[in-house]
């Protein structure tokens, strides 16, 4: 298991949300994550804070990961969970 990232840049490298400020949280979303590791999913629509749809998954171990909303696996997860 990897240690938790210590900075926003390191967090982005792992697909984790970068911040809660008024800007995009998901800088480098991941395309795949095993669905059985996902506890819940939150979708943020585009708005003044960010031009893209953001999908943030809360994992069963408590970490958060940004998912690519265009990835087929992510679309299947969204259909099941929402």
Gaussian input, Z-matrix of N, CA and C with variables (Angstrom, degrees):
# hf/3-21g

backbone

0 1
 N
 C     1     B1
 C     2     B2     1     A1
 N     3     B3     2     A2     1     D1
 C     4     B4     3     A3     2     D2
 C     5     B5     4     A4     3     D3
 N     6     B6     5     A5     4     D4
 C     7     B7     6     A6     5     D5
 C     8     B8     7     A7     6     D6
 N     9     B9     8     A8     7     D7
 C    10    B10     9     A9     8     D8
 C    11    B11    10    A10     9     D9
 N    12    B12    11    A11    10    D10
 C    13    B13    12    A12    11    D11
 C    14    B14    13    A13    12    D12
 N    15    B15    14    A14    13    D13
 C    16    B16    15    A15    14    D14
 C    17    B17    16    A16    15    D15
 N    18    B18    17    A17    16    D16
 C    19    B19    18    A18    17    D17
 C    20    B20    19    A19    18    D18
 N    21    B21    20    A20    19    D19
 C    22    B22    21    A21    20    D20
 C    23    B23    22    A22    21    D21
 N    24    B24    23    A23    22    D22
 C    25    B25    24    A24    23    D23
 C    26    B26    25    A25    24    D24
 N    27    B27    26    A26    25    D25
 C    28    B28    27    A27    26    D26
 C    29    B29    28    A28    27    D27
 N    30    B30    29    A29    28    D28
 C    31    B31    30    A30    29    D29
 C    32    B32    31    A31    30    D30
 N    33    B33    32    A32    31    D31
 C    34    B34    33    A33    32    D32
 C    35    B35    34    A34    33    D33
 N    36    B36    35    A35    34    D34
 C    37    B37    36    A36    35    D35
 C    38    B38    37    A37    36    D36
 N    39    B39    38    A38    37    D37
 C    40    B40    39    A39    38    D38
 C    41    B41    40    A40    39    D39
 N    42    B42    41    A41    40    D40
 C    43    B43    42    A42    41    D41
 C    44    B44    43    A43    42    D42
 N    45    B45    44    A44    43    D43
 C    46    B46    45    A45    44    D44
 C    47    B47    46    A46    45    D45
 N    48    B48    47    A47    46    D46
 C    49    B49    48    A48    47    D47
 C    50    B50    49    A49    48    D48
 N    51    B51    50    A50    49    D49
 C    52    B52    51    A51    50    D50
 C    53    B53    52    A52    51    D51
 N    54    B54    53    A53    52    D52
 C    55    B55    54    A54    53    D53
 C    56    B56    55    A55    54    D54
 N    57    B57    56    A56    55    D55
 C    58    B58    57    A57    56    D56
 C    59    B59    58    A58    57    D57
 N    60    B60    59    A59    58    D58
 C    61    B61    60    A60    59    D59
 C    62    B62    61    A61    60    D60
 N    63    B63    62    A62    61    D61
 C    64    B64    63    A63    62    D62
 C    65    B65    64    A64    63    D63
 N    66    B66    65    A65    64    D64
 C    67    B67    66    A66    65    D65
 C    68    B68    67    A67    66    D66
 N    69    B69    68    A68    67    D67
 C    70    B70    69    A69    68    D68
 C    71    B71    70    A70    69    D69
 N    72    B72    71    A71    70    D70
 C    73    B73    72    A72    71    D71
 C    74    B74    73    A73    72    D72
 N    75    B75    74    A74    73    D73
 C    76    B76    75    A75    74    D74
 C    77    B77    76    A76    75    D75
 N    78    B78    77    A77    76    D76
 C    79    B79    78    A78    77    D77
 C    80    B80    79    A79    78    D78
 N    81    B81    80    A80    79    D79
 C    82    B82    81    A81    80    D80
 C    83    B83    82    A82    81    D81
 N    84    B84    83    A83    82    D82
 C    85    B85    84    A84    83    D83
 C    86    B86    85    A85    84    D84
 N    87    B87    86    A86    85    D85
 C    88    B88    87    A87    86    D86
 C    89    B89    88    A88    87    D87
 N    90    B90    89    A89    88    D88
 C    91    B91    90    A90    89    D89
 C    92    B92    91    A91    90    D90
 N    93    B93    92    A92    91    D91
 C    94    B94    93    A93    92    D92
 C    95    B95    94    A94    93    D93
 N    96    B96    95    A95    94    D94
 C    97    B97    96    A96    95    D95
 C    98    B98    97    A97    96    D96
 N    99    B99    98    A98    97    D97
 C   100   B100    99    A99    98    D98
 C   101   B101   100   A100    99    D99
 N   102   B102   101   A101   100   D100
 C   103   B103   102   A102   101   D101
 C   104   B104   103   A103   102   D102
 N   105   B105   104   A104   103   D103
 C   106   B106   105   A105   104   D104
 C   107   B107   106   A106   105   D105
 N   108   B108   107   A107   106   D106
 C   109   B109   108   A108   107   D107
 C   110   B110   109   A109   108   D108
 N   111   B111   110   A110   109   D109
 C   112   B112   111   A111   110   D110
 C   113   B113   112   A112   111   D111
 N   114   B114   113   A113   112   D112
 C   115   B115   114   A114   113   D113
 C   116   B116   115   A115   114   D114
 N   117   B117   116   A116   115   D115
 C   118   B118   117   A117   116   D116
 C   119   B119   118   A118   117   D117
 N   120   B120   119   A119   118   D118
 C   121   B121   120   A120   119   D119
 C   122   B122   121   A121   120   D120
 N   123   B123   122   A122   121   D121
 C   124   B124   123   A123   122   D122
 C   125   B125   124   A124   123   D123
 N   126   B126   125   A125   124   D124
 C   127   B127   126   A126   125   D125
 C   128   B128   127   A127   126   D126
 N   129   B129   128   A128   127   D127
 C   130   B130   129   A129   128   D128
 C   131   B131   130   A130   129   D129
 N   132   B132   131   A131   130   D130
 C   133   B133   132   A132   131   D131
 C   134   B134   133   A133   132   D132
 N   135   B135   134   A134   133   D133
 C   136   B136   135   A135   134   D134
 C   137   B137   136   A136   135   D135
 N   138   B138   137   A137   136   D136
 C   139   B139   138   A138   137   D137
 C   140   B140   139   A139   138   D138
 N   141   B141   140   A140   139   D139
 C   142   B142   141   A141   140   D140
 C   143   B143   142   A142   141   D141
 N   144   B144   143   A143   142   D142
 C   145   B145   144   A144   143   D143
 C   146   B146   145   A145   144   D144
 N   147   B147   146   A146   145   D145
 C   148   B148   147   A147   146   D146
 C   149   B149   148   A148   147   D147
 N   150   B150   149   A149   148   D148
 C   151   B151   150   A150   149   D149
 C   152   B152   151   A151   150   D150
 N   153   B153   152   A152   151   D151
 C   154   B154   153   A153   152   D152
 C   155   B155   154   A154   153   D153
 N   156   B156   155   A155   154   D154
 C   157   B157   156   A156   155   D155
 C   158   B158   157   A157   156   D156
 N   159   B159   158   A158   157   D157
 C   160   B160   159   A159   158   D158
 C   161   B161   160   A160   159   D159
 N   162   B162   161   A161   160   D160
 C   163   B163   162   A162   161   D161
 C   164   B164   163   A163   162   D162
 N   165   B165   164   A164   163   D163
 C   166   B166   165   A165   164   D164
 C   167   B167   166   A166   165   D165
 N   168   B168   167   A167   166   D166
 C   169   B169   168   A168   167   D167
 C   170   B170   169   A169   168   D168
 N   171   B171   170   A170   169   D169
 C   172   B172   171   A171   170   D170
 C   173   B173   172   A172   171   D171
 N   174   B174   173   A173   172   D172
 C   175   B175   174   A174   173   D173
 C   176   B176   175   A175   174   D174
 N   177   B177   176   A176   175   D175
 C   178   B178   177   A177   176   D176
 C   179   B179   178   A178   177   D177
 N   180   B180   179   A179   178   D178
 C   181   B181   180   A180   179   D179
 C   182   B182   181   A181   180   D180
 N   183   B183   182   A182   181   D181
 C   184   B184   183   A183   182   D182
 C   185   B185   184   A184   183   D183
 N   186   B186   185   A185   184   D184
 C   187   B187   186   A186   185   D185
 C   188   B188   187   A187   186   D186
 N   189   B189   188   A188   187   D187
 C   190   B190   189   A189   188   D188
 C   191   B191   190   A190   189   D189
 N   192   B192   191   A191   190   D190
 C   193   B193   192   A192   191   D191
 C   194   B194   193   A193   192   D192
 N   195   B195   194   A194   193   D193
 C   196   B196   195   A195   194   D194
 C   197   B197   196   A196   195   D195
 N   198   B198   197   A197   196   D196
 C   199   B199   198   A198   197   D197
 C   200   B200   199   A199   198   D198
 N   201   B201   200   A200   199   D199
 C   202   B202   201   A201   200   D200
 C   203   B203   202   A202   201   D201
 N   204   B204   203   A203   202   D202
 C   205   B205   204   A204   203   D203
 C   206   B206   205   A205   204   D204
 N   207   B207   206   A206   205   D205
 C   208   B208   207   A207   206   D206
 C   209   B209   208   A208   207   D207
 N   210   B210   209   A209   208   D208
 C   211   B211   210   A210   209   D209
 C   212   B212   211   A211   210   D210
 N   213   B213   212   A212   211   D211
 C   214   B214   213   A213   212   D212
 C   215   B215   214   A214   213   D213
 N   216   B216   215   A215   214   D214
 C   217   B217   216   A216   215   D215
 C   218   B218   217   A217   216   D216
 N   219   B219   218   A218   217   D217
 C   220   B220   219   A219   218   D218
 C   221   B221   220   A220   219   D219
 N   222   B222   221   A221   220   D220
 C   223   B223   222   A222   221   D221
 C   224   B224   223   A223   222   D222
 N   225   B225   224   A224   223   D223
 C   226   B226   225   A225   224   D224
 C   227   B227   226   A226   225   D225
 N   228   B228   227   A227   226   D226
 C   229   B229   228   A228   227   D227
 C   230   B230   229   A229   228   D228
 N   231   B231   230   A230   229   D229
 C   232   B232   231   A231   230   D230
 C   233   B233   232   A232   231   D231
 N   234   B234   233   A233   232   D232
 C   235   B235   234   A234   233   D233
 C   236   B236   235   A235   234   D234
 N   237   B237   236   A236   235   D235
 C   238   B238   237   A237   236   D236
 C   239   B239   238   A238   237   D237
 N   240   B240   239   A239   238   D238
 C   241   B241   240   A240   239   D239
 C   242   B242   241   A241   240   D240
 N   243   B243   242   A242   241   D241
 C   244   B244   243   A243   242   D242
 C   245   B245   244   A244   243   D243

   B1=1.4464
   B2=1.5229
   B3=1.3290
   B4=1.4643
   B5=1.5186
   B6=1.3341
   B7=1.4635
   B8=1.5243
   B9=1.3141
   B10=1.4650
   B11=1.5222
   B12=1.3468
   B13=1.4640
   B14=1.5244
   B15=1.3320
   B16=1.4621
   B17=1.5235
   B18=1.3180
   B19=1.4565
   B20=1.5195
   B21=1.3350
   B22=1.4603
   B23=1.5169
   B24=1.3244
   B25=1.4683
   B26=1.5188
   B27=1.3190
   B28=1.4645
   B29=1.5195
   B30=1.3269
   B31=1.4607
   B32=1.5183
   B33=1.3233
   B34=1.4613
   B35=1.5199
   B36=1.3163
   B37=1.4575
   B38=1.5187
   B39=1.3183
   B40=1.4571
   B41=1.5239
   B42=1.3303
   B43=1.4535
   B44=1.5142
   B45=1.3144
   B46=1.4530
   B47=1.5233
   B48=1.3257
   B49=1.4639
   B50=1.5200
   B51=1.3172
   B52=1.4565
   B53=1.5210
   B54=1.3198
   B55=1.4563
   B56=1.5185
   B57=1.3394
   B58=1.4571
   B59=1.5232
   B60=1.3249
   B61=1.4554
   B62=1.5220
   B63=1.3375
   B64=1.4578
   B65=1.5215
   B66=1.3107
   B67=1.4604
   B68=1.5253
   B69=1.3085
   B70=1.4654
   B71=1.5298
   B72=1.3231
   B73=1.4673
   B74=1.5203
   B75=1.3176
   B76=1.4639
   B77=1.5244
   B78=1.3222
   B79=1.4559
   B80=1.5224
   B81=1.3219
   B82=1.4663
   B83=1.5282
   B84=1.3324
   B85=1.4675
   B86=1.5236
   B87=1.3244
   B88=1.4607
   B89=1.5249
   B90=1.3303
   B91=1.4658
   B92=1.5228
   B93=1.3068
   B94=1.4510
   B95=1.5119
   B96=1.3127
   B97=1.4497
   B98=1.5188
   B99=1.3095
   B100=1.4595
   B101=1.5287
   B102=1.3373
   B103=1.4679
   B104=1.5254
   B105=1.3271
   B106=1.4675
   B107=1.5322
   B108=1.3286
   B109=1.4634
   B110=1.5274
   B111=1.3342
   B112=1.4661
   B113=1.5245
   B114=1.3286
   B115=1.4585
   B116=1.5261
   B117=1.3405
   B118=1.4596
   B119=1.5234
   B120=1.3311
   B121=1.4629
   B122=1.5214
   B123=1.3309
   B124=1.4657
   B125=1.5250
   B126=1.3305
   B127=1.4621
   B128=1.5224
   B129=1.3353
   B130=1.4592
   B131=1.5216
   B132=1.3243
   B133=1.4633
   B134=1.5281
   B135=1.3301
   B136=1.4689
   B137=1.5269
   B138=1.3054
   B139=1.4591
   B140=1.5134
   B141=1.3358
   B142=1.4637
   B143=1.5278
   B144=1.3244
   B145=1.4654
   B146=1.5237
   B147=1.3476
   B148=1.4644
   B149=1.5245
   B150=1.3270
   B151=1.4618
   B152=1.5238
   B153=1.3256
   B154=1.4606
   B155=1.5254
   B156=1.3232
   B157=1.4550
   B158=1.5218
   B159=1.3245
   B160=1.4608
   B161=1.5242
   B162=1.3241
   B163=1.4567
   B164=1.5246
   B165=1.3356
   B166=1.4634
   B167=1.5235
   B168=1.3268
   B169=1.4601
   B170=1.5213
   B171=1.3328
   B172=1.4547
   B173=1.5161
   B174=1.3253
   B175=1.4551
   B176=1.5261
   B177=1.3106
   B178=1.4587
   B179=1.5178
   B180=1.3324
   B181=1.4685
   B182=1.5302
   B183=1.3530
   B184=1.4552
   B185=1.5130
   B186=1.3286
   B187=1.4658
   B188=1.5255
   B189=1.3305
   B190=1.4591
   B191=1.5201
   B192=1.3326
   B193=1.4615
   B194=1.5189
   B195=1.3157
   B196=1.4587
   B197=1.5208
   B198=1.3240
   B199=1.4566
   B200=1.5179
   B201=1.3142
   B202=1.4625
   B203=1.5265
   B204=1.3500
   B205=1.4652
   B206=1.5283
   B207=1.3347
   B208=1.4625
   B209=1.5329
   B210=1.3142
   B211=1.4667
   B212=1.5302
   B213=1.3304
   B214=1.4736
   B215=1.5301
   B216=1.3256
   B217=1.4595
   B218=1.5211
   B219=1.3123
   B220=1.4628
   B221=1.5226
   B222=1.3130
   B223=1.4604
   B224=1.5242
   B225=1.3421
   B226=1.4719
   B227=1.5292
   B228=1.3274
   B229=1.4642
   B230=1.5262
   B231=1.3217
   B232=1.4649
   B233=1.5251
   B234=1.3216
   B235=1.4642
   B236=1.5201
   B237=1.3196
   B238=1.4659
   B239=1.5193
   B240=1.3328
   B241=1.4648
   B242=1.5268
   B243=1.3130
   B244=1.4752
   B245=1.5101
   A1=109.06
   A2=115.84
   A3=120.69
   A4=110.74
   A5=117.52
   A6=119.91
   A7=109.78
   A8=115.77
   A9=120.57
   A10=109.98
   A11=117.63
   A12=120.77
   A13=110.59
   A14=116.75
   A15=121.20
   A16=113.76
   A17=118.50
   A18=120.14
   A19=109.87
   A20=116.47
   A21=120.68
   A22=110.73
   A23=117.22
   A24=120.30
   A25=110.38
   A26=116.95
   A27=119.95
   A28=110.19
   A29=117.62
   A30=120.86
   A31=110.33
   A32=117.61
   A33=121.30
   A34=110.82
   A35=116.75
   A36=120.41
   A37=111.04
   A38=118.14
   A39=122.52
   A40=112.21
   A41=118.15
   A42=121.03
   A43=112.99
   A44=117.83
   A45=121.40
   A46=110.27
   A47=117.19
   A48=119.58
   A49=110.43
   A50=117.08
   A51=121.62
   A52=113.12
   A53=117.76
   A54=119.64
   A55=110.30
   A56=116.20
   A57=120.52
   A58=110.81
   A59=117.96
   A60=121.83
   A61=110.26
   A62=115.72
   A63=120.86
   A64=111.03
   A65=116.14
   A66=123.63
   A67=106.70
   A68=115.88
   A69=119.34
   A70=110.17
   A71=116.25
   A72=121.23
   A73=111.02
   A74=116.31
   A75=120.86
   A76=110.32
   A77=116.01
   A78=120.36
   A79=111.90
   A80=117.21
   A81=121.73
   A82=108.93
   A83=117.23
   A84=119.13
   A85=111.76
   A86=115.14
   A87=120.75
   A88=109.21
   A89=116.29
   A90=121.13
   A91=112.31
   A92=116.97
   A93=118.75
   A94=112.77
   A95=115.05
   A96=122.76
   A97=104.75
   A98=118.03
   A99=119.02
   A100=109.64
   A101=117.44
   A102=121.21
   A103=114.33
   A104=118.75
   A105=118.30
   A106=112.14
   A107=118.22
   A108=121.37
   A109=112.37
   A110=117.34
   A111=121.95
   A112=110.56
   A113=115.63
   A114=121.38
   A115=110.67
   A116=116.94
   A117=121.27
   A118=109.45
   A119=114.61
   A120=120.98
   A121=108.59
   A122=116.31
   A123=122.11
   A124=108.13
   A125=115.45
   A126=121.25
   A127=108.13
   A128=116.16
   A129=122.02
   A130=107.84
   A131=115.69
   A132=121.15
   A133=110.13
   A134=116.89
   A135=119.66
   A136=110.61
   A137=115.97
   A138=120.90
   A139=109.57
   A140=116.89
   A141=119.78
   A142=112.81
   A143=117.46
   A144=121.26
   A145=112.36
   A146=117.07
   A147=120.47
   A148=109.12
   A149=117.19
   A150=121.73
   A151=113.37
   A152=118.06
   A153=120.06
   A154=111.60
   A155=116.37
   A156=121.51
   A157=107.84
   A158=116.32
   A159=120.52
   A160=109.61
   A161=116.11
   A162=122.70
   A163=107.01
   A164=116.14
   A165=121.05
   A166=108.21
   A167=115.94
   A168=121.97
   A169=109.17
   A170=115.74
   A171=120.88
   A172=106.34
   A173=115.52
   A174=120.65
   A175=110.38
   A176=116.20
   A177=121.12
   A178=112.78
   A179=117.65
   A180=120.08
   A181=112.05
   A182=117.37
   A183=121.80
   A184=115.26
   A185=117.85
   A186=119.86
   A187=109.59
   A188=115.26
   A189=121.56
   A190=109.02
   A191=115.35
   A192=120.54
   A193=108.83
   A194=116.00
   A195=121.55
   A196=108.71
   A197=115.59
   A198=121.44
   A199=109.86
   A200=116.45
   A201=122.69
   A202=108.33
   A203=118.74
   A204=120.49
   A205=113.97
   A206=117.97
   A207=121.50
   A208=112.60
   A209=117.93
   A210=121.43
   A211=110.22
   A212=118.14
   A213=121.14
   A214=113.00
   A215=118.04
   A216=120.60
   A217=110.73
   A218=117.19
   A219=121.64
   A220=109.84
   A221=118.21
   A222=121.15
   A223=110.96
   A224=118.01
   A225=120.94
   A226=110.57
   A227=116.78
   A228=120.57
   A229=109.77
   A230=117.33
   A231=121.01
   A232=111.39
   A233=117.88
   A234=120.80
   A235=111.31
   A236=117.20
   A237=120.86
   A238=112.79
   A239=117.04
   A240=120.37
   A241=114.45
   A242=117.52
   A243=118.58
   A244=111.71
   D1=136.35
   D2=-177.65
   D3=-80.73
   D4=146.61
   D5=174.30
   D6=-68.25
   D7=155.14
   D8=179.83
   D9=-64.98
   D10=140.07
   D11=177.22
   D12=-62.99
   D13=145.18
   D14=-177.12
   D15=-96.73
   D16=-12.85
   D17=-178.65
   D18=-134.72
   D19=165.72
   D20=178.27
   D21=-61.60
   D22=-38.10
   D23=179.26
   D24=-65.71
   D25=-41.65
   D26=178.15
   D27=-67.86
   D28=-38.13
   D29=178.25
   D30=-62.26
   D31=-41.25
   D32=179.63
   D33=-62.84
   D34=-33.61
   D35=179.79
   D36=-64.67
   D37=-28.51
   D38=178.86
   D39=-93.25
   D40=3.93
   D41=-179.84
   D42=81.80
   D43=13.83
   D44=-179.07
   D45=-86.40
   D46=152.25
   D47=176.29
   D48=-59.70
   D49=139.54
   D50=-174.55
   D51=-83.13
   D52=-37.42
   D53=-172.86
   D54=-167.51
   D55=172.97
   D56=175.32
   D57=-110.43
   D58=11.82
   D59=178.99
   D60=-73.73
   D61=175.91
   D62=-178.71
   D63=-80.97
   D64=68.21
   D65=173.81
   D66=-157.36
   D67=173.65
   D68=-179.25
   D69=-60.12
   D70=133.42
   D71=177.51
   D72=-85.40
   D73=-33.55
   D74=-173.09
   D75=-99.96
   D76=98.00
   D77=-177.71
   D78=-83.37
   D79=-38.98
   D80=179.69
   D81=-137.53
   D82=79.25
   D83=-178.47
   D84=-66.23
   D85=151.98
   D86=177.98
   D87=-92.28
   D88=149.43
   D89=-177.23
   D90=-89.58
   D91=-20.79
   D92=-176.93
   D93=-142.43
   D94=140.63
   D95=177.77
   D96=-156.90
   D97=134.64
   D98=-175.81
   D99=-65.16
   D100=126.06
   D101=-176.21
   D102=-56.75
   D103=-30.24
   D104=-178.04
   D105=-72.54
   D106=-10.90
   D107=175.45
   D108=-87.19
   D109=-7.96
   D110=-175.15
   D111=-93.45
   D112=127.13
   D113=177.23
   D114=-90.24
   D115=-46.11
   D116=180.00
   D117=-152.43
   D118=165.31
   D119=-178.55
   D120=-134.60
   D121=137.28
   D122=174.74
   D123=-122.38
   D124=132.94
   D125=179.56
   D126=-113.00
   D127=129.35
   D128=176.36
   D129=-112.79
   D130=121.19
   D131=-179.71
   D132=-72.48
   D133=156.96
   D134=175.54
   D135=-58.57
   D136=146.88
   D137=179.69
   D138=-163.85
   D139=-164.48
   D140=-178.38
   D141=-65.01
   D142=-22.88
   D143=-179.57
   D144=-80.36
   D145=-26.15
   D146=-175.01
   D147=-161.79
   D148=138.48
   D149=-176.37
   D150=-84.37
   D151=-5.56
   D152=-175.60
   D153=-118.60
   D154=155.26
   D155=172.55
   D156=-71.58
   D157=133.50
   D158=-179.87
   D159=-117.30
   D160=134.82
   D161=178.61
   D162=-119.36
   D163=116.86
   D164=-179.77
   D165=-115.36
   D166=120.06
   D167=178.19
   D168=-98.21
   D169=134.04
   D170=170.20
   D171=-94.83
   D172=123.89
   D173=-177.27
   D174=-86.45
   D175=161.87
   D176=-178.01
   D177=-63.69
   D178=-21.53
   D179=177.83
   D180=-90.11
   D181=5.99
   D182=175.77
   D183=95.94
   D184=-14.68
   D185=178.80
   D186=-74.18
   D187=162.60
   D188=174.80
   D189=-116.29
   D190=147.45
   D191=178.40
   D192=-140.08
   D193=137.72
   D194=175.12
   D195=-84.26
   D196=134.79
   D197=179.92
   D198=-114.04
   D199=148.55
   D200=177.98
   D201=-77.81
   D202=112.76
   D203=-176.96
   D204=-64.91
   D205=-15.03
   D206=179.74
   D207=-88.15
   D208=-14.50
   D209=-177.28
   D210=-70.59
   D211=134.89
   D212=-179.38
   D213=-55.89
   D214=-40.40
   D215=179.66
   D216=-62.59
   D217=-41.29
   D218=-179.66
   D219=-66.49
   D220=-39.77
   D221=178.12
   D222=-63.04
   D223=-38.02
   D224=177.02
   D225=-66.20
   D226=-41.85
   D227=178.54
   D228=-61.62
   D229=-43.70
   D230=179.81
   D231=-62.38
   D232=-40.72
   D233=178.79
   D234=-61.98
   D235=-37.45
   D236=-178.87
   D237=-76.62
   D238=-37.13
   D239=-170.70
   D240=-94.16
   D241=-21.42
   D242=-177.04
   D243=-105.06

